[in-house]
Amino acid sequence: MSFIHQQKPFRVPTTDGKTIEEHFGAATTGHDNVSAAYMVAPPGWSEPPQQPDFDEYTLMISGKKQVTVDGTVLTLQAGESLLVTRGSTVQYANPFDTEAVYWSVCAPAFTPERARRIDT
């Protein structure tokens, strides 16, 4: 097949109120080289720091998202993007009053093992 028309992304079960819909990647298409997911992070959301074994591209659609990369705190806004390279220490959060809507693209594909979350 020369294309994949994704009509039913995999909705990743979460316990923190965040919406994750993987359109392409290990969970949906079995591809290991790249993953693409639509994300909605509610106000007040955050996740533990991690040192991922993948490059992660974030493309902001609406709202704002706080990203701490190797100690530098950035605020991404709608229309902005960010590349965090593998091996960096990164933490994602939404300390703002509105939800953050964005796309996440990981290469190689996201897996929980590759995220390498850091216990705090």
C-alpha positions as CSV (number, residue, x, y, z in Angstrom):
1,M,0.0,0.0,0.0
2,S,1.4,3.4,-0.9
3,F,-0.6,5.4,1.7
4,I,-2.3,5.2,5.1
5,H,-5.5,7.2,5.5
6,Q,-5.8,7.5,9.3
7,Q,-9.5,7.8,10.3
8,K,-9.3,6.3,13.8
9,P,-6.2,7.4,15.7
10,F,-5.3,5.4,18.8
11,R,-6.5,7.3,22.0
12,V,-3.8,6.7,24.6
13,P,-5.3,6.0,28.0
14,T,-4.2,8.7,30.5
15,T,-4.9,9.5,34.1
16,D,-3.9,13.1,34.1
17,G,-6.6,14.6,31.9
18,K,-4.4,14.9,28.9
19,T,-5.7,13.8,25.5
20,I,-3.2,11.9,23.3
21,E,-4.4,10.7,19.9
22,E,-1.6,8.8,18.0
23,H,-2.2,9.0,14.3
24,F,1.0,7.3,13.2
25,G,3.5,5.3,15.3
26,A,4.1,2.1,17.2
27,A,0.6,1.9,18.7
28,T,-1.4,2.6,15.5
29,T,0.6,1.6,12.5
30,G,3.5,-0.3,14.0
31,H,6.0,2.1,12.5
32,D,9.1,2.5,14.6
33,N,10.8,5.3,12.8
34,V,8.4,8.1,13.5
35,S,5.2,8.9,15.5
36,A,2.8,11.8,15.2
37,A,0.2,12.5,17.9
38,Y,-2.4,15.2,18.5
39,M,-2.3,16.5,22.1
40,V,-4.5,18.5,24.3
41,A,-3.0,19.4,27.7
42,P,-5.5,20.8,30.3
43,P,-4.7,23.8,32.5
44,G,-2.5,22.8,35.4
45,W,-1.2,19.7,33.7
46,S,2.5,18.6,33.9
47,E,4.5,15.4,33.5
48,P,7.7,14.3,35.1
49,P,11.1,15.2,33.5
50,Q,12.5,12.8,31.0
51,Q,15.6,12.1,28.9
52,P,14.1,10.6,25.8
53,D,15.8,8.4,23.3
54,F,14.1,10.3,20.4
55,D,14.0,13.8,18.9
56,E,10.6,15.5,19.7
57,Y,9.1,18.2,17.5
58,T,6.3,20.2,19.1
59,L,4.0,22.3,16.8
60,M,1.6,24.6,18.9
61,I,-1.9,25.0,17.6
62,S,-3.5,27.0,20.4
63,G,-2.9,28.0,24.0
64,K,0.6,27.9,25.6
65,K,2.8,25.2,26.9
66,Q,5.8,25.5,29.2
67,V,8.9,23.5,28.3
68,T,12.0,23.2,30.4
69,V,15.0,21.9,28.4
70,D,18.3,21.4,30.3
71,G,17.3,24.1,32.8
72,T,16.1,26.7,30.3
73,V,12.4,27.5,30.6
74,L,10.5,28.3,27.4
75,T,6.9,29.2,26.8
76,L,5.6,28.0,23.4
77,Q,2.6,29.8,21.9
78,A,0.2,29.2,19.0
79,G,2.1,29.2,15.7
80,E,5.5,28.3,17.3
81,S,7.4,25.1,17.2
82,L,10.3,23.5,19.1
83,L,12.7,20.7,18.5
84,V,14.1,18.9,21.6
85,T,16.9,16.6,20.7
86,R,17.3,13.1,22.1
87,G,19.2,12.9,25.4
88,S,18.2,16.3,26.6
89,T,16.5,16.6,30.0
90,V,13.0,18.0,29.3
91,Q,9.8,18.6,31.2
92,Y,6.5,19.6,29.7
93,A,3.8,21.5,31.5
94,N,0.7,23.7,31.1
95,P,0.6,26.0,34.2
96,F,-1.7,28.4,32.2
97,D,-5.4,29.0,32.4
98,T,-6.3,27.6,29.0
99,E,-5.7,24.2,27.4
100,A,-2.6,23.7,25.2
101,V,-3.3,22.1,21.8
102,Y,-0.4,20.9,19.8
103,W,1.1,18.1,17.6
104,S,4.0,16.0,18.8
105,V,6.3,14.2,16.3
106,C,8.9,11.9,17.6
107,A,11.8,10.2,15.7
108,P,12.2,7.4,16.3
109,A,8.7,6.7,17.3
110,F,7.5,7.4,20.9
111,T,7.4,4.4,23.2
112,P,7.2,4.6,27.0
113,E,10.6,2.9,27.3
114,R,12.2,5.5,25.0
115,A,10.7,8.4,27.0
116,R,13.0,7.5,30.0
117,R,11.0,9.4,32.6
118,I,13.0,10.5,35.6
119,D,11.5,9.7,39.1
120,T,11.3,12.9,41.1
